[in-house]
Amino acid sequence: MKWLPFQLLMPGGKRAKHQVLIFHRVLGAPDQMMPSEPCQEEFDLLVGTLKRFYNILPLSDAIERVKQGTLPSASLSITFDDGYADNYTHALPILERHEAPATFFVATAFLDGGRMWNDTLIETARRLPDGEVKLPFGSRETSIISSMDDRRSFAQLAIDYCKYLPISEREERASEFAALQNNELPTSLMMSSEQVRTMATSDYAEIGAHTRNHPILAECNDQEAEKEIADSVRDLTHLLGRQPKLFAYPNGKLNKDYLQNQTRFVVKAGLKAAVTTDWGVLDRNTDLMQIPRFSPWKKSPKRFVFDLLRARYGIL
């Protein structure tokens, strides 16, 4: 039995409003380069707290129950984007222990030893020696590196510059940045194909598509955008032996990261629903090709839950 006040504040049925959470990673230990990403201990505490207050549903099931008007009170779904290996090694065991299902959206080009461009920037900045360093593109801003905070700020500067570049230029700039130091960068950050296949057999994991190369779809022409979506669906269908049902737009904000008319490519690829990163709730009036997601990013599980309640009523 969930906490009664939550059941009253968030009724089920035809009036229900379902919330969808977004995560990316669950780290083995806290990391100053990625302070917003939870470690295993924090994620375990958070999922345990959510289980006490909420009915956690697989996203595909929640979508069907919204259509039918049969959602339970205080319901939510958990999702992960990108396909990091720690989703399999760290997040999934915690979810299974708490019997909490999640959907994992995988960018298929990075499986089996690939590395996302932003991780190239982060892991390069992590390894920079102390001293003065210049960003090798853009304004060529000079920074003094003497702490992990400096490295994180320098990486963010590069990320902000590169995020909305075309894929080929983005990769070129990431390579220029990587050349600032001589250490090898990790090649095990993303899941392997075998890990994705094994994850898909869990009762608490569903695999969704997330494009192949994680482009900003709003910066793609129609042919490029359609190909990125369709190819990711084909990759996962080949890998898993069945077609995924769900899709997540990279970065995910309407008009900034994807365009309204690009939802037709999701439909054409045979997907049943898609999620964004715009905040909001899923209810009977929601466009299933643009389901909102939410993350308050609070370290305190109780504050996290409280902010979820506030977000449901649009007062956050």
Secondary structure as GFF3:
##gff-version 3
##sequence-region A 1 316
A	DSSP	alpha_helix	4	9	.	.	.	ID=ss1
A	DSSP	three_ten_helix	13	15	.	.	.	ID=ss2
A	DSSP	beta_strand	19	23	.	.	.	ID=ss3
A	DSSP	alpha_helix	40	53	.	.	.	ID=ss4
A	DSSP	beta_strand	55	56	.	.	.	ID=ss5
A	DSSP	alpha_helix	59	68	.	.	.	ID=ss6
A	DSSP	beta_strand	75	82	.	.	.	ID=ss7
A	DSSP	alpha_helix	85	86	.	.	.	ID=ss8
A	DSSP	pi_helix	87	91	.	.	.	ID=ss9
A	DSSP	alpha_helix	92	98	.	.	.	ID=ss10
A	DSSP	beta_strand	102	106	.	.	.	ID=ss11
A	DSSP	three_ten_helix	108	110	.	.	.	ID=ss12
A	DSSP	alpha_helix	117	127	.	.	.	ID=ss13
A	DSSP	beta_strand	131	134	.	.	.	ID=ss14
A	DSSP	beta_strand	142	145	.	.	.	ID=ss15
A	DSSP	alpha_helix	148	162	.	.	.	ID=ss16
A	DSSP	alpha_helix	167	178	.	.	.	ID=ss17
A	DSSP	alpha_helix	193	200	.	.	.	ID=ss18
A	DSSP	beta_strand	205	209	.	.	.	ID=ss19
A	DSSP	three_ten_helix	217	219	.	.	.	ID=ss20
A	DSSP	alpha_helix	222	240	.	.	.	ID=ss21
A	DSSP	beta_strand	246	248	.	.	.	ID=ss22
A	DSSP	three_ten_helix	260	262	.	.	.	ID=ss23
A	DSSP	alpha_helix	263	268	.	.	.	ID=ss24
A	DSSP	beta_strand	273	275	.	.	.	ID=ss25
A	DSSP	alpha_helix	301	312	.	.	.	ID=ss26
###
